[in-house]
Amino acid sequence: MPYPFLRTVSVTGRTLVMGDLHGCYDLLQQTLDDLQFDPAAGDCLFAVGDLTDRGQQNVSCLKLLEQPWFYTVRGNHEALMLQALQGDSQLEAQLWLRNGGGWFWALSPEEQDWVKRCCQSQIATLPYALHIHTRAGAQVGIVHADPLFDDWMQLMATLQAPRLSADHSERLLWQRQRLTLLRSLPAVERHRHPASQIANIDLVCLGHTPLSGDAPWGAGNLLWLDNGACIGNPLVVIDADEWIARLNAATD
């Protein structure tokens, strides 16, 4: 196995989870300043993937991967970047370009070389899921698009296997059916629908689908965080323990 498909992290400070960043580095820094983010106190920042493309500060966003307090799953835009820069297909390069990858070709040769090295050393080893133990004793899961199953333990077992099927990889990075279904339902129905509850996990955070100012949007213990920051909306960053406490209070 070239890299672990699942990574487990224990946090001693706050567990902050952000939506799709898409090149909006300054917006992230302002949001973290507003939240008084403090890695020295054990705070960690987790991402649902899609660090680059569409925004303007993509190299700065990639440099987050060098920080010991930052973790992210692989998103579909990381996958597009890898296919374009590590493959030899002009079609893959064009696909990335159509999806916001044009920033790479505007870089200097030195910056392009750095991005390629980052892909090889960092992006290529990103997990498909994060399993987080928070300081409050909660368990939080992160995937980019969909957790595949209605039981987190089943997903963990799948990601701990020696190989990951192409179908599972595709669905983890691209699938939107669950969100589309839940958003079609009235609030009372969506919170009761089986698709809104993932067993054996307190909260699952996802991105992928820009909700254009409507994020964070939740159903059951699922929470979608892509707010469309790259088109002028606020970047969503939530405190996972606070959100879980809110969920628990609502069900008491």
Backbone as CSV, one residue per row, in Angstrom:
resi,resn,N_x,N_y,N_z,CA_x,CA_y,CA_z,C_x,C_y,C_z
1,MET,0.859,-1.199,0.000,0.000,0.000,0.000,0.889,1.241,0.000
2,PRO,0.757,2.134,-0.986,1.667,3.271,-1.087,1.466,4.313,0.005
3,TYR,0.300,4.406,0.567,0.035,5.358,1.644,-1.246,4.925,2.335
4,PRO,-1.439,5.342,3.603,-2.680,4.957,4.291,-3.877,5.734,3.738
5,PHE,-4.950,5.031,3.462,-6.164,5.680,2.966,-6.946,6.366,4.081
6,LEU,-6.629,6.005,5.326,-7.298,6.544,6.502,-6.240,7.014,7.485
7,ARG,-6.449,8.180,8.091,-5.523,8.670,9.118,-6.305,9.019,10.371
8,THR,-5.766,8.650,11.531,-6.381,8.940,12.821,-5.552,9.994,13.544
9,VAL,-6.235,10.996,14.121,-5.569,12.111,14.788,-6.246,12.354,16.136
10,SER,-5.451,12.579,17.172,-5.974,12.969,18.484,-5.611,14.428,18.735
11,VAL,-6.576,15.215,19.218,-6.410,16.658,19.365,-6.517,17.034,20.837
12,THR,-5.582,17.848,21.310,-5.602,18.295,22.710,-6.216,19.671,22.872
13,GLY,-6.318,20.432,21.772,-6.961,21.744,21.808,-8.290,21.700,21.087
14,ARG,-8.593,22.750,20.355,-9.843,22.788,19.596,-9.689,22.049,18.268
15,THR,-10.755,21.375,17.888,-10.816,20.715,16.588,-11.613,21.622,15.660
16,LEU,-10.908,22.398,14.833,-11.558,23.302,13.892,-11.565,22.664,12.510
17,VAL,-12.724,22.682,11.870,-12.887,22.058,10.555,-13.382,23.119,9.584
18,MET,-12.705,23.216,8.445,-13.090,24.243,7.462,-13.607,23.611,6.177
19,GLY,-14.383,24.387,5.461,-14.891,23.955,4.168,-13.860,24.118,3.073
20,ASP,-14.248,23.829,1.834,-13.350,23.894,0.678,-12.703,25.278,0.603
21,LEU,-11.373,25.306,0.513,-10.626,26.564,0.573,-10.461,27.202,-0.802
22,HIS,-10.137,26.421,-1.803,-10.042,26.871,-3.201,-9.234,28.153,-3.376
23,GLY,-8.034,28.158,-2.817,-7.118,29.259,-3.082,-7.341,30.528,-2.299
24,CYS,-8.202,30.512,-1.286,-8.546,31.735,-0.537,-7.734,31.821,0.760
25,TYR,-6.429,31.960,0.619,-5.541,31.907,1.784,-5.759,33.089,2.729
26,ASP,-5.830,34.309,2.201,-6.012,35.479,3.075,-7.318,35.383,3.857
27,LEU,-8.354,34.892,3.210,-9.641,34.730,3.892,-9.508,33.735,5.038
28,LEU,-8.766,32.665,4.835,-8.543,31.703,5.912,-7.792,32.349,7.062
29,GLN,-6.740,33.090,6.765,-5.963,33.708,7.837,-6.809,34.681,8.644
30,GLN,-7.657,35.455,7.982,-8.532,36.378,8.706,-9.516,35.613,9.581
31,THR,-10.060,34.517,9.056,-11.012,33.706,9.820,-10.338,33.096,11.040
32,LEU,-9.116,32.601,10.882,-8.394,32.019,12.016,-8.041,33.082,13.049
33,ASP,-7.699,34.278,12.588,-7.439,35.376,13.529,-8.698,35.693,14.330
34,ASP,-9.837,35.746,13.658,-11.102,36.035,14.339,-11.426,34.963,15.382
35,LEU,-11.042,33.719,15.106,-11.309,32.606,16.014,-10.218,32.440,17.065
36,GLN,-9.194,33.294,17.008,-8.051,33.208,17.926,-7.441,31.798,17.913
37,PHE,-7.222,31.312,16.715,-6.625,30.002,16.519,-5.239,29.970,17.146
38,ASP,-4.964,28.942,17.972,-3.724,28.894,18.741,-3.128,27.491,18.727
39,PRO,-2.249,27.204,17.765,-1.622,25.884,17.740,-0.826,25.569,19.000
40,ALA,-0.278,26.597,19.646,0.484,26.369,20.872,-0.387,25.807,21.986
41,ALA,-1.694,26.060,21.912,-2.643,25.523,22.894,-3.219,24.182,22.454
42,GLY,-2.702,23.645,21.355,-3.174,22.351,20.859,-4.245,22.430,19.800
43,ASP,-4.622,23.641,19.370,-5.637,23.764,18.318,-5.123,23.156,17.018
44,CYS,-6.012,22.465,16.308,-5.684,21.904,14.995,-6.749,22.316,13.988
45,LEU,-6.313,22.504,12.751,-7.229,22.847,11.668,-7.306,21.674,10.705
46,PHE,-8.536,21.272,10.398,-8.786,20.153,9.489,-9.562,20.668,8.287
47,ALA,-9.256,20.104,7.120,-9.905,20.524,5.882,-10.604,19.347,5.222
48,VAL,-11.671,19.655,4.493,-12.436,18.630,3.783,-11.920,18.427,2.357
49,GLY,-10.722,18.968,2.065,-10.150,18.837,0.727,-10.403,20.055,-0.132
50,ASP,-9.898,20.011,-1.372,-10.008,21.109,-2.336,-9.343,22.376,-1.803
51,LEU,-8.040,22.306,-1.582,-7.286,23.461,-1.110,-7.076,24.487,-2.219
52,THR,-7.023,24.037,-3.465,-6.630,24.932,-4.560,-7.700,25.010,-5.640
53,ASP,-7.367,25.820,-6.673,-8.181,26.039,-7.883,-9.289,27.055,-7.622
54,ARG,-9.515,27.861,-8.623,-10.579,28.879,-8.643,-10.178,30.152,-7.900
55,GLY,-9.511,30.058,-6.759,-9.007,31.241,-6.070,-7.632,31.638,-6.584
56,GLN,-7.034,32.656,-5.934,-5.807,33.260,-6.452,-4.549,32.897,-5.666
57,GLN,-4.670,32.334,-4.471,-3.505,32.145,-3.591,-3.238,30.655,-3.382
58,ASN,-3.081,29.952,-4.463,-3.020,28.494,-4.421,-1.725,27.958,-3.816
59,VAL,-0.594,28.585,-4.141,0.669,28.114,-3.572,0.661,28.287,-2.055
60,SER,0.173,29.409,-1.577,0.090,29.630,-0.129,-0.800,28.584,0.533
61,CYS,-1.882,28.222,-0.137,-2.773,27.195,0.424,-2.071,25.844,0.482
62,LEU,-1.297,25.512,-0.541,-0.568,24.250,-0.525,0.477,24.227,0.584
63,LYS,1.042,25.373,0.917,2.061,25.418,1.967,1.489,25.143,3.349
64,LEU,0.159,25.157,3.482,-0.452,24.720,4.735,-0.066,23.275,5.052
65,LEU,0.187,22.484,4.024,0.540,21.081,4.223,1.846,20.916,4.990
66,GLU,2.647,21.979,5.079,3.905,21.933,5.817,3.716,22.191,7.309
67,GLN,2.519,22.601,7.702,2.274,22.955,9.100,1.891,21.723,9.931
68,PRO,2.464,21.545,11.107,2.155,20.366,11.932,0.746,20.372,12.508
69,TRP,0.083,21.520,12.485,-1.263,21.634,13.049,-2.361,21.521,11.983
70,PHE,-1.973,21.247,10.744,-2.941,21.223,9.644,-3.065,19.818,9.066
71,TYR,-4.321,19.413,8.820,-4.615,18.095,8.246,-5.711,18.257,7.197
72,THR,-5.628,17.481,6.150,-6.696,17.496,5.148,-6.868,16.121,4.528
73,VAL,-8.065,15.868,4.057,-8.305,14.700,3.218,-8.072,15.091,1.767
74,ARG,-8.018,14.102,0.917,-7.923,14.319,-0.516,-9.293,14.715,-1.058
75,GLY,-9.327,15.776,-1.841,-10.543,16.172,-2.531,-10.435,15.876,-4.018
76,ASN,-11.513,16.107,-4.742,-11.469,15.839,-6.181,-10.507,16.782,-6.906
77,HIS,-10.286,17.994,-6.358,-9.348,18.900,-7.012,-7.899,18.489,-6.763
78,GLU,-7.607,17.879,-5.621,-6.279,17.283,-5.430,-6.067,16.136,-6.419
79,ALA,-7.122,15.357,-6.621,-7.026,14.249,-7.581,-6.800,14.763,-8.998
80,LEU,-7.490,15.838,-9.378,-7.300,16.421,-10.709,-5.867,16.921,-10.886
81,MET,-5.326,17.559,-9.842,-3.958,18.052,-9.902,-2.964,16.907,-10.087
82,LEU,-3.148,15.854,-9.309,-2.253,14.704,-9.411,-2.294,14.091,-10.805
83,GLN,-3.485,13.913,-11.332,-3.627,13.308,-12.661,-2.972,14.171,-13.727
84,ALA,-3.081,15.494,-13.569,-2.525,16.399,-14.568,-1.000,16.477,-14.493
85,LEU,-0.453,16.508,-13.263,0.979,16.752,-13.107,1.808,15.472,-13.039
86,GLN,1.172,14.353,-12.713,1.933,13.109,-12.628,1.654,12.170,-13.797
87,GLY,0.667,12.492,-14.593,0.371,11.677,-15.768,1.004,12.284,-17.004
88,ASP,0.733,11.680,-18.128,1.265,12.204,-19.398,0.149,12.419,-20.410
89,SER,-1.063,12.645,-19.881,-2.219,12.811,-20.750,-2.584,14.286,-20.877
90,GLN,-2.656,14.769,-22.102,-3.086,16.138,-22.342,-4.535,16.329,-21.937
91,LEU,-5.337,15.284,-22.040,-6.745,15.372,-21.640,-6.875,15.637,-20.149
92,GLU,-6.022,15.003,-19.328,-6.068,15.222,-17.882,-5.653,16.643,-17.533
93,ALA,-4.662,17.172,-18.233,-4.256,18.559,-18.018,-5.386,19.510,-18.390
94,GLN,-6.071,19.233,-19.496,-7.180,20.083,-19.914,-8.351,20.002,-18.942
95,LEU,-8.580,18.805,-18.374,-9.652,18.650,-17.400,-9.381,19.490,-16.165
96,TRP,-8.143,19.467,-15.690,-7.772,20.292,-14.541,-7.908,21.771,-14.885
97,LEU,-7.469,22.147,-16.069,-7.564,23.538,-16.505,-9.020,24.002,-16.511
98,ARG,-9.922,23.170,-17.001,-11.349,23.541,-17.042,-11.957,23.653,-15.649
99,ASN,-11.342,23.003,-14.684,-11.867,23.019,-13.323,-11.090,23.953,-12.396
100,GLY,-10.366,24.906,-12.974,-9.723,25.931,-12.158,-8.235,25.791,-11.989
101,GLY,-7.604,24.869,-12.712,-6.174,24.651,-12.547,-5.277,25.569,-13.343
102,GLY,-5.831,26.576,-13.999,-5.023,27.459,-14.837,-3.959,28.222,-14.079
103,TRP,-4.132,28.391,-12.773,-3.144,29.114,-11.968,-1.756,28.496,-12.074
104,PHE,-1.693,27.164,-12.254,-0.387,26.505,-12.280,0.452,26.998,-13.446
105,TRP,-0.150,27.184,-14.614,0.586,27.592,-15.803,0.960,29.069,-15.763
106,ALA,0.424,29.817,-14.817,0.805,31.220,-14.639,1.975,31.380,-13.667
107,LEU,2.408,30.284,-13.030,3.514,30.352,-12.082,4.854,30.424,-12.795
108,SER,5.851,30.880,-12.047,7.221,30.838,-12.562,7.684,29.388,-12.635
109,PRO,8.720,29.095,-13.424,9.234,27.724,-13.472,9.637,27.195,-12.097
110,GLU,10.205,28.061,-11.256,10.606,27.629,-9.918,9.394,27.256,-9.083
111,GLU,8.325,28.052,-9.181,7.105,27.741,-8.425,6.444,26.472,-8.962
112,GLN,6.460,26.285,-10.271,5.908,25.055,-10.837,6.665,23.834,-10.330
113,ASP,7.988,23.944,-10.255,8.778,22.831,-9.735,8.413,22.535,-8.289
114,TRP,8.195,23.595,-7.506,7.811,23.387,-6.102,6.462,22.673,-6.006
115,VAL,5.497,23.093,-6.814,4.176,22.456,-6.798,4.287,20.979,-7.183
116,LYS,5.110,20.680,-8.176,5.291,19.288,-8.581,5.899,18.462,-7.454
117,ARG,6.873,19.040,-6.751,7.468,18.324,-5.613,6.447,18.139,-4.504
118,CYS,5.603,19.150,-4.293,4.541,19.058,-3.282,3.572,17.946,-3.637
119,CYS,3.242,17.825,-4.899,2.346,16.746,-5.336,2.942,15.386,-5.007
120,GLN,4.228,15.245,-5.281,4.869,13.957,-5.080,5.016,13.612,-3.603
121,SER,5.356,14.607,-2.785,5.654,14.326,-1.384,4.462,14.477,-0.459
122,GLN,3.507,15.309,-0.826,2.396,15.632,0.075,1.034,15.220,-0.482
123,ILE,0.678,15.742,-1.642,-0.657,15.499,-2.197,-0.877,14.018,-2.481
124,ALA,0.119,13.362,-3.026,-0.031,11.949,-3.404,-0.241,11.036,-2.205
125,THR,0.076,11.517,-1.004,-0.062,10.687,0.198,-1.245,11.093,1.071
126,LEU,-2.095,11.983,0.586,-3.237,12.410,1.397,-4.233,11.269,1.567
127,PRO,-4.794,11.116,2.768,-5.797,10.069,2.987,-7.145,10.463,2.394
128,TYR,-8.006,9.470,2.243,-9.375,9.728,1.799,-10.296,10.056,2.973
129,ALA,-9.876,9.728,4.185,-10.704,10.004,5.357,-9.810,10.296,6.554
130,LEU,-10.307,11.157,7.430,-9.679,11.427,8.718,-10.638,10.993,9.815
131,HIS,-10.070,10.370,10.851,-10.838,9.981,12.037,-10.201,10.711,13.213
132,ILE,-10.958,11.614,13.824,-10.406,12.529,14.826,-10.997,12.231,16.198
133,HIS,-10.134,12.167,17.198,-10.543,12.091,18.597,-10.351,13.492,19.193
134,THR,-11.432,14.141,19.591,-11.352,15.509,20.087,-11.038,15.529,21.582
135,ARG,-10.701,16.716,22.072,-10.364,16.847,23.490,-11.566,16.597,24.391
136,ALA,-12.783,16.737,23.851,-14.002,16.488,24.632,-14.408,15.021,24.591
137,GLY,-13.619,14.185,23.927,-13.927,12.757,23.871,-14.847,12.361,22.735
138,ALA,-15.100,13.276,21.817,-15.950,12.964,20.662,-15.107,12.382,19.531
139,GLN,-15.809,11.763,18.586,-15.159,11.234,17.390,-15.763,11.919,16.163
140,VAL,-14.883,12.450,15.337,-15.289,13.200,14.149,-14.660,12.556,12.922
141,GLY,-15.458,12.359,11.893,-14.958,11.851,10.628,-14.985,12.929,9.572
142,ILE,-14.015,12.892,8.679,-13.974,13.828,7.558,-13.740,13.052,6.271
143,VAL,-14.588,13.288,5.287,-14.364,12.831,3.915,-14.745,13.994,3.000
144,HIS,-14.330,13.911,1.745,-14.591,15.048,0.867,-16.036,15.112,0.391
145,ALA,-16.548,14.018,-0.186,-17.852,14.079,-0.844,-18.919,13.210,-0.192
146,ASP,-18.577,11.966,0.157,-19.580,11.056,0.725,-18.870,9.939,1.487
147,PRO,-19.430,9.497,2.628,-18.787,8.450,3.424,-19.065,7.027,2.947
148,LEU,-19.681,6.876,1.810,-19.929,5.576,1.158,-21.002,4.749,1.839
149,PHE,-20.901,4.596,3.157,-21.784,3.700,3.903,-22.525,4.490,4.974
150,ASP,-23.469,3.816,5.640,-24.190,4.435,6.745,-23.605,4.027,8.089
151,ASP,-22.406,3.469,8.064,-21.701,3.049,9.276,-20.227,3.419,9.099
152,TRP,-19.726,4.278,9.984,-18.345,4.727,9.875,-17.354,3.572,10.020
153,MET,-17.681,2.573,10.835,-16.794,1.432,11.008,-16.621,0.680,9.694
154,GLN,-17.675,0.624,8.890,-17.574,-0.044,7.595,-16.636,0.728,6.671
155,LEU,-16.732,2.051,6.715,-15.805,2.851,5.909,-14.372,2.647,6.385
156,MET,-14.152,2.639,7.702,-12.802,2.449,8.229,-12.232,1.105,7.790
157,ALA,-13.050,0.062,7.848,-12.583,-1.259,7.428,-12.229,-1.253,5.939
158,THR,-13.027,-0.562,5.135,-12.757,-0.479,3.698,-11.444,0.244,3.425
159,LEU,-11.182,1.314,4.182,-9.981,2.110,3.952,-8.733,1.495,4.569
160,GLN,-8.905,0.490,5.401,-7.758,-0.201,5.974,-7.364,-1.438,5.168
161,ALA,-8.101,-1.708,4.116,-7.763,-2.822,3.222,-6.536,-2.451,2.385
162,PRO,-5.839,-3.447,1.841,-4.630,-3.142,1.056,-4.885,-2.311,-0.186
163,ARG,-6.075,-2.431,-0.745,-6.390,-1.679,-1.964,-7.732,-0.971,-1.819
164,LEU,-7.863,0.116,-2.551,-9.121,0.854,-2.605,-9.637,0.778,-4.031
165,SER,-10.872,0.321,-4.191,-11.418,0.150,-5.533,-11.611,1.502,-6.211
166,ALA,-11.585,1.493,-7.522,-11.802,2.716,-8.290,-13.190,3.292,-8.024
167,ASP,-14.176,2.424,-7.824,-15.535,2.888,-7.542,-15.604,3.602,-6.206
168,HIS,-14.980,3.036,-5.180,-14.984,3.672,-3.863,-14.239,5.003,-3.902
169,SER,-13.103,5.034,-4.582,-12.346,6.277,-4.699,-13.178,7.359,-5.390
170,GLU,-13.826,6.995,-6.465,-14.653,7.939,-7.214,-15.774,8.503,-6.352
171,ARG,-16.431,7.642,-5.608,-17.567,8.092,-4.792,-17.109,8.946,-3.609
172,LEU,-15.985,8.609,-3.004,-15.462,9.413,-1.898,-15.131,10.835,-2.336
173,LEU,-14.729,10.989,-3.592,-14.282,12.289,-4.084,-15.348,13.081,-4.839
174,TRP,-16.358,12.407,-5.397,-17.263,13.076,-6.335,-18.751,12.941,-6.019
175,GLN,-19.173,12.001,-5.217,-20.605,11.676,-5.111,-21.403,12.776,-4.409
176,ARG,-22.597,13.057,-4.958,-23.468,14.096,-4.395,-24.891,13.589,-4.120
177,GLN,-25.163,12.323,-4.373,-26.539,11.846,-4.289,-27.143,11.991,-2.890
178,ARG,-26.348,11.710,-1.864,-26.877,11.793,-0.493,-27.290,13.227,-0.168
179,LEU,-26.425,14.174,-0.479,-26.741,15.575,-0.209,-27.945,16.024,-1.024
180,THR,-27.997,15.652,-2.297,-29.133,16.037,-3.130,-30.437,15.503,-2.567
181,LEU,-30.430,14.254,-2.111,-31.625,13.667,-1.515,-32.035,14.416,-0.262
182,LEU,-31.107,14.634,0.647,-31.446,15.259,1.929,-31.905,16.700,1.745
183,ARG,-31.308,17.415,0.809,-31.725,18.804,0.598,-33.079,18.907,-0.092
184,SER,-33.559,17.820,-0.648,-34.878,17.826,-1.276,-36.000,17.609,-0.262
185,LEU,-35.642,17.242,0.980,-36.636,16.893,1.988,-36.921,18.060,2.922
186,PRO,-38.144,18.144,3.459,-38.416,19.114,4.528,-37.529,18.822,5.739
187,ALA,-37.274,19.836,6.559,-36.332,19.707,7.668,-36.671,18.538,8.588
188,VAL,-37.935,18.381,8.950,-38.314,17.307,9.867,-38.003,15.941,9.266
189,GLU,-38.261,15.789,7.981,-38.033,14.503,7.325,-36.550,14.215,7.138
190,ARG,-35.773,15.228,6.781,-34.368,14.950,6.475,-33.596,14.507,7.710
191,HIS,-33.944,15.042,8.877,-33.231,14.647,10.097,-33.605,13.237,10.546
192,ARG,-34.731,12.727,10.052,-35.149,11.370,10.403,-34.776,10.343,9.336
193,HIS,-34.343,10.824,8.195,-34.065,9.916,7.078,-32.822,9.078,7.387
194,PRO,-32.827,7.792,7.066,-31.652,6.951,7.343,-30.353,7.482,6.733
195,ALA,-30.449,8.157,5.604,-29.244,8.660,4.949,-28.579,9.790,5.721
196,SER,-29.266,10.345,6.719,-28.712,11.473,7.472,-27.936,11.037,8.704
197,GLN,-27.879,9.767,8.978,-27.234,9.311,10.205,-26.165,8.271,9.876
198,ILE,-24.922,8.566,10.250,-23.809,7.634,10.095,-23.526,7.028,11.465
199,ALA,-23.645,5.727,11.577,-23.458,5.044,12.853,-21.987,5.043,13.250
200,ASN,-21.768,4.947,14.567,-20.425,4.771,15.153,-19.488,5.951,14.920
201,ILE,-20.064,7.135,14.841,-19.290,8.376,14.735,-20.203,9.498,15.226
202,ASP,-19.629,10.508,15.879,-20.460,11.601,16.396,-20.817,12.629,15.329
203,LEU,-19.876,12.903,14.436,-20.094,13.929,13.411,-19.252,13.586,12.200
204,VAL,-19.830,13.745,11.012,-19.083,13.590,9.762,-19.149,14.912,9.003
205,CYS,-17.969,15.467,8.685,-17.884,16.731,7.954,-17.501,16.461,6.499
206,LEU,-18.158,17.179,5.600,-17.962,16.979,4.171,-17.899,18.319,3.457
207,GLY,-17.452,18.291,2.201,-17.418,19.488,1.372,-17.941,19.177,-0.009
208,HIS,-17.179,19.563,-1.011,-17.376,19.203,-2.423,-18.459,20.007,-3.131
209,THR,-19.645,20.127,-2.534,-20.746,20.831,-3.201,-20.872,22.236,-2.646
210,PRO,-20.575,23.278,-3.440,-20.684,24.647,-2.927,-22.142,25.013,-2.660
211,LEU,-22.409,25.430,-1.430,-23.778,25.739,-1.028,-24.066,27.239,-1.049
212,SER,-23.142,28.022,-1.603,-23.369,29.441,-1.936,-23.974,30.239,-0.786
213,GLY,-23.316,30.189,0.365,-23.762,30.956,1.519,-24.676,30.197,2.444
214,ASP,-25.040,28.978,2.119,-25.972,28.184,2.931,-25.256,27.225,3.876
215,ALA,-23.946,27.184,3.834,-23.177,26.306,4.730,-22.794,27.086,6.004
216,PRO,-22.621,26.389,7.140,-22.727,24.939,7.299,-24.176,24.473,7.225
217,TRP,-24.384,23.360,6.540,-25.718,22.783,6.369,-25.677,21.341,6.829
218,GLY,-26.590,21.008,7.765,-26.530,19.689,8.348,-27.834,18.925,8.269
219,ALA,-27.684,17.602,8.333,-28.819,16.681,8.451,-28.328,15.510,9.281
220,GLY,-29.036,15.229,10.377,-28.574,14.189,11.269,-27.199,14.535,11.813
221,ASN,-26.256,13.597,11.695,-24.885,13.908,12.150,-23.933,14.151,10.985
222,LEU,-24.492,14.571,9.852,-23.709,14.961,8.686,-23.702,16.480,8.555
223,LEU,-22.539,17.040,8.188,-22.429,18.488,8.093,-21.594,18.850,6.868
224,TRP,-22.216,19.589,5.941,-21.535,20.025,4.724,-21.026,21.457,4.912
225,LEU,-19.762,21.702,4.535,-19.086,22.946,4.904,-18.649,23.809,3.732
226,ASP,-18.834,23.366,2.487,-18.395,24.170,1.341,-19.379,25.315,1.131
227,ASN,-18.943,26.525,1.475,-19.825,27.686,1.421,-19.645,28.504,0.147
228,GLY,-18.754,28.056,-0.749,-18.473,28.853,-1.933,-17.615,30.064,-1.618
229,ALA,-16.575,29.870,-0.799,-15.713,30.986,-0.394,-15.034,31.636,-1.594
230,CYS,-14.739,30.856,-2.622,-14.016,31.402,-3.777,-14.894,32.292,-4.649
231,ILE,-16.189,32.342,-4.376,-17.069,33.241,-5.131,-17.612,34.352,-4.232
232,GLY,-16.881,34.606,-3.118,-17.202,35.769,-2.296,-17.963,35.509,-1.026
233,ASN,-18.277,34.258,-0.714,-18.985,33.947,0.519,-17.990,33.715,1.660
234,PRO,-18.442,33.836,2.915,-17.534,33.582,4.039,-17.021,32.150,4.017
235,LEU,-15.793,31.974,4.487,-15.232,30.640,4.658,-15.770,30.058,5.953
236,VAL,-16.323,28.855,5.882,-16.873,28.211,7.069,-15.758,27.487,7.812
237,VAL,-15.617,27.798,9.096,-14.738,27.055,10.005,-15.539,26.810,11.272
238,ILE,-15.766,25.536,11.605,-16.572,25.211,12.783,-15.695,24.553,13.845
239,ASP,-16.101,24.730,15.103,-15.506,24.012,16.226,-16.303,22.720,16.387
240,ALA,-15.674,21.589,16.136,-16.404,20.319,16.106,-17.042,19.986,17.439
241,ASP,-16.344,20.216,18.545,-16.926,19.907,19.853,-18.156,20.762,20.133
242,GLU,-18.104,22.023,19.748,-19.272,22.901,19.946,-20.439,22.430,19.091
243,TRP,-20.158,22.011,17.864,-21.246,21.565,16.992,-21.880,20.282,17.527
244,ILE,-21.059,19.362,18.018,-21.581,18.103,18.566,-22.403,18.375,19.816
245,ALA,-21.959,19.287,20.652,-22.751,19.654,21.832,-24.104,20.214,21.435
246,ARG,-24.139,20.985,20.352,-25.404,21.513,19.852,-26.308,20.393,19.347
247,LEU,-25.732,19.434,18.643,-26.503,18.279,18.171,-27.085,17.500,19.335
248,ASN,-26.265,17.264,20.345,-26.721,16.496,21.504,-27.824,17.216,22.246
249,ALA,-27.716,18.547,22.370,-28.749,19.317,23.045,-30.064,19.266,22.287
250,ALA,-29.977,19.241,20.968,-31.197,19.220,20.143,-31.926,17.875,20.251
251,THR,-31.207,16.810,20.593,-31.832,15.490,20.669,-32.214,15.104,22.090
252,ASP,-31.806,15.908,23.083,-32.167,15.592,24.481,-33.663,15.803,24.740
